[in-house]
Amino acid sequence: MEKKKKKKKPILNDEDLKLENISANITIRLNAELLNLYKDWAKELGIGYQTLMKIKLTEALKGKNLEERVLMLESKLKKQA
């Protein structure tokens, strides 16, 4: 009986090579108060503080500021009422 050869999976696939899936290690200096605020907030949300920082940086750069989010939430609440 002849054994079937298993296809080897590539180490990297197309999904791995998408820009949004590539991370870079950086060093940033933050004051202790700001870092602790992020850590406390992240803990309340049940996520890591670095993940929270990435979310907030992305929102800020894509224009999702607090005012826009409040307006969006108000609009949703009005529709539900």
Distance bins in CASP14 RR format, pairs under 12 A and 6 or more apart:
PFRMAT RR
TARGET T0000
AUTHOR 0000-0000-0000
RMODE 2
METHOD distances of the structure
MODEL  1
9 16 0 0 0 0 0 1 0 0 0 0 0
10 16 0 0 0 0 1 0 0 0 0 0 0
10 17 0 0 0 0 0 1 0 0 0 0 0
11 17 0 0 0 0 0 1 0 0 0 0 0
12 18 0 0 0 0 0 1 0 0 0 0 0
12 21 0 0 0 0 0 1 0 0 0 0 0
12 22 0 0 0 0 0 1 0 0 0 0 0
13 21 0 0 0 0 0 1 0 0 0 0 0
14 21 0 0 0 0 1 0 0 0 0 0 0
15 21 1 0 0 1 0 0 0 0 0 0 0
15 22 0 0 0 0 0 1 0 0 0 0 0
16 22 0 0 0 0 1 0 0 0 0 0 0
16 23 0 0 0 0 0 1 0 0 0 0 0
20 54 0 0 0 0 0 1 0 0 0 0 0
20 58 0 0 0 0 0 1 0 0 0 0 0
23 50 0 0 0 0 0 1 0 0 0 0 0
23 51 0 0 0 0 0 1 0 0 0 0 0
23 54 0 0 0 0 1 0 0 0 0 0 0
24 54 0 0 0 0 0 1 0 0 0 0 0
25 50 0 0 0 0 0 1 0 0 0 0 0
26 50 0 0 0 0 0 1 0 0 0 0 0
26 53 0 0 0 0 0 1 0 0 0 0 0
26 54 0 0 0 0 0 1 0 0 0 0 0
26 57 0 0 0 0 0 1 0 0 0 0 0
28 34 0 0 0 0 0 1 0 0 0 0 0
28 35 0 0 0 0 1 0 0 0 0 0 0
28 38 0 0 0 0 0 1 0 0 0 0 0
28 50 0 0 0 0 0 1 0 0 0 0 0
28 53 0 0 0 0 1 0 0 0 0 0 0
28 54 0 0 0 0 0 1 0 0 0 0 0
28 57 0 0 0 0 0 1 0 0 0 0 0
29 35 0 0 0 0 1 0 0 0 0 0 0
30 36 0 0 0 0 1 0 0 0 0 0 0
30 37 0 0 0 0 1 0 0 0 0 0 0
30 38 1 0 0 1 0 0 0 0 0 0 0
30 39 0 0 0 0 0 1 0 0 0 0 0
30 49 0 0 0 0 0 1 0 0 0 0 0
30 50 0 0 0 0 0 1 0 0 0 0 0
30 53 0 0 0 0 1 0 0 0 0 0 0
31 37 0 0 0 0 1 0 0 0 0 0 0
31 38 0 0 0 0 0 1 0 0 0 0 0
32 38 0 0 0 0 0 1 0 0 0 0 0
32 39 0 0 0 0 0 1 0 0 0 0 0
33 39 0 0 0 0 0 1 0 0 0 0 0
33 40 0 0 0 0 0 1 0 0 0 0 0
34 40 0 0 0 0 0 1 0 0 0 0 0
34 41 0 0 0 0 0 1 0 0 0 0 0
34 49 0 0 0 0 0 1 0 0 0 0 0
34 53 0 0 0 0 1 0 0 0 0 0 0
34 56 0 0 0 0 0 1 0 0 0 0 0
35 41 0 0 0 0 0 1 0 0 0 0 0
35 42 0 0 0 0 0 1 0 0 0 0 0
35 49 1 0 0 1 0 0 0 0 0 0 0
35 50 0 0 0 0 0 1 0 0 0 0 0
35 52 0 0 0 0 0 1 0 0 0 0 0
35 53 0 0 0 0 1 0 0 0 0 0 0
36 42 0 0 0 0 0 1 0 0 0 0 0
36 43 0 0 0 0 0 1 0 0 0 0 0
36 49 0 0 0 0 1 0 0 0 0 0 0
37 43 0 0 0 0 0 1 0 0 0 0 0
37 44 0 0 0 0 0 1 0 0 0 0 0
37 49 0 0 0 0 1 0 0 0 0 0 0
37 52 0 0 0 0 0 1 0 0 0 0 0
37 53 0 0 0 0 0 1 0 0 0 0 0
37 56 0 0 0 0 0 1 0 0 0 0 0
38 44 0 0 0 0 0 1 0 0 0 0 0
38 45 0 0 0 0 0 1 0 0 0 0 0
38 47 0 0 0 0 0 1 0 0 0 0 0
38 48 0 0 0 0 1 0 0 0 0 0 0
38 49 1 0 1 0 0 0 0 0 0 0 0
38 50 0 0 0 0 1 0 0 0 0 0 0
38 51 0 0 0 0 0 1 0 0 0 0 0
38 52 1 0 1 0 0 0 0 0 0 0 0
38 53 1 0 1 0 0 0 0 0 0 0 0
38 54 0 0 0 0 0 1 0 0 0 0 0
38 55 0 0 0 0 0 1 0 0 0 0 0
38 56 0 0 0 0 1 0 0 0 0 0 0
38 57 0 0 0 0 0 1 0 0 0 0 0
39 45 0 0 0 0 0 1 0 0 0 0 0
39 46 0 0 0 0 0 1 0 0 0 0 0
39 47 0 0 0 0 0 1 0 0 0 0 0
39 48 0 0 0 0 1 0 0 0 0 0 0
39 49 1 0 1 0 0 0 0 0 0 0 0
39 50 0 0 0 0 1 0 0 0 0 0 0
39 51 0 0 0 0 0 1 0 0 0 0 0
39 52 0 0 0 0 1 0 0 0 0 0 0
39 53 0 0 0 0 0 1 0 0 0 0 0
40 46 0 0 0 0 0 1 0 0 0 0 0
40 48 0 0 0 0 0 1 0 0 0 0 0
40 49 0 0 0 0 1 0 0 0 0 0 0
40 52 0 0 0 0 0 1 0 0 0 0 0
41 47 0 0 0 0 1 0 0 0 0 0 0
41 48 0 0 0 0 1 0 0 0 0 0 0
41 49 1 0 0 1 0 0 0 0 0 0 0
41 51 0 0 0 0 0 1 0 0 0 0 0
41 52 1 0 0 1 0 0 0 0 0 0 0
41 53 0 0 0 0 1 0 0 0 0 0 0
41 55 0 0 0 0 0 1 0 0 0 0 0
41 56 0 0 0 0 1 0 0 0 0 0 0
42 48 1 0 1 0 0 0 0 0 0 0 0
42 49 1 0 1 0 0 0 0 0 0 0 0
42 50 0 0 0 0 1 0 0 0 0 0 0
42 51 1 0 0 1 0 0 0 0 0 0 0
42 52 1 0 1 0 0 0 0 0 0 0 0
42 53 0 0 0 0 1 0 0 0 0 0 0
42 54 0 0 0 0 0 1 0 0 0 0 0
42 55 0 0 0 0 1 0 0 0 0 0 0
42 56 0 0 0 0 0 1 0 0 0 0 0
43 49 1 0 0 1 0 0 0 0 0 0 0
43 51 0 0 0 0 0 1 0 0 0 0 0
43 52 0 0 0 0 1 0 0 0 0 0 0
44 52 0 0 0 0 1 0 0 0 0 0 0
45 51 0 0 0 0 1 0 0 0 0 0 0
45 52 1 0 0 1 0 0 0 0 0 0 0
45 55 0 0 0 0 1 0 0 0 0 0 0
45 56 0 0 0 0 0 1 0 0 0 0 0
46 52 0 0 0 0 1 0 0 0 0 0 0
47 53 0 0 0 0 0 1 0 0 0 0 0
47 54 0 0 0 0 1 0 0 0 0 0 0
47 55 0 0 0 0 1 0 0 0 0 0 0
47 56 0 0 0 0 0 1 0 0 0 0 0
48 54 0 0 0 0 1 0 0 0 0 0 0
48 55 0 0 0 0 0 1 0 0 0 0 0
49 55 0 0 0 0 0 1 0 0 0 0 0
49 56 0 0 0 0 0 1 0 0 0 0 0
50 56 0 0 0 0 0 1 0 0 0 0 0
50 57 0 0 0 0 0 1 0 0 0 0 0
51 57 0 0 0 0 0 1 0 0 0 0 0
51 58 0 0 0 0 0 1 0 0 0 0 0
52 58 0 0 0 0 0 1 0 0 0 0 0
52 59 0 0 0 0 0 1 0 0 0 0 0
53 59 0 0 0 0 0 1 0 0 0 0 0
53 60 0 0 0 0 0 1 0 0 0 0 0
54 60 0 0 0 0 0 1 0 0 0 0 0
54 61 0 0 0 0 0 1 0 0 0 0 0
55 61 0 0 0 0 0 1 0 0 0 0 0
55 62 0 0 0 0 0 1 0 0 0 0 0
55 64 0 0 0 0 1 0 0 0 0 0 0
56 62 0 0 0 0 0 1 0 0 0 0 0
56 63 0 0 0 0 0 1 0 0 0 0 0
56 64 0 0 0 0 1 0 0 0 0 0 0
56 65 0 0 0 0 0 1 0 0 0 0 0
56 66 0 0 0 0 0 1 0 0 0 0 0
56 69 0 0 0 0 0 1 0 0 0 0 0
57 63 0 0 0 0 0 1 0 0 0 0 0
57 64 0 0 0 0 0 1 0 0 0 0 0
58 64 0 0 0 0 1 0 0 0 0 0 0
59 65 1 0 0 1 0 0 0 0 0 0 0
59 66 0 0 0 0 1 0 0 0 0 0 0
59 68 0 0 0 0 1 0 0 0 0 0 0
59 69 0 0 0 0 1 0 0 0 0 0 0
60 66 0 0 0 0 1 0 0 0 0 0 0
60 68 0 0 0 0 0 1 0 0 0 0 0
60 69 0 0 0 0 0 1 0 0 0 0 0
62 68 0 0 0 0 0 1 0 0 0 0 0
62 69 0 0 0 0 0 1 0 0 0 0 0
63 69 0 0 0 0 1 0 0 0 0 0 0
63 72 0 0 0 0 0 1 0 0 0 0 0
64 70 0 0 0 0 0 1 0 0 0 0 0
64 71 0 0 0 0 0 1 0 0 0 0 0
64 72 0 0 0 0 1 0 0 0 0 0 0
65 71 0 0 0 0 0 1 0 0 0 0 0
65 72 0 0 0 0 0 1 0 0 0 0 0
66 72 0 0 0 0 0 1 0 0 0 0 0
66 73 0 0 0 0 0 1 0 0 0 0 0
67 73 0 0 0 0 0 1 0 0 0 0 0
67 74 0 0 0 0 0 1 0 0 0 0 0
68 74 0 0 0 0 0 1 0 0 0 0 0
68 75 0 0 0 0 0 1 0 0 0 0 0
69 75 0 0 0 0 0 1 0 0 0 0 0
69 76 0 0 0 0 0 1 0 0 0 0 0
70 76 0 0 0 0 0 1 0 0 0 0 0
70 77 0 0 0 0 0 1 0 0 0 0 0
71 77 0 0 0 0 0 1 0 0 0 0 0
71 78 0 0 0 0 0 1 0 0 0 0 0
72 78 0 0 0 0 0 1 0 0 0 0 0
72 79 0 0 0 0 0 1 0 0 0 0 0
73 79 0 0 0 0 0 1 0 0 0 0 0
73 80 0 0 0 0 0 1 0 0 0 0 0
74 80 0 0 0 0 0 1 0 0 0 0 0
74 81 0 0 0 0 0 1 0 0 0 0 0
75 81 0 0 0 0 0 1 0 0 0 0 0
END
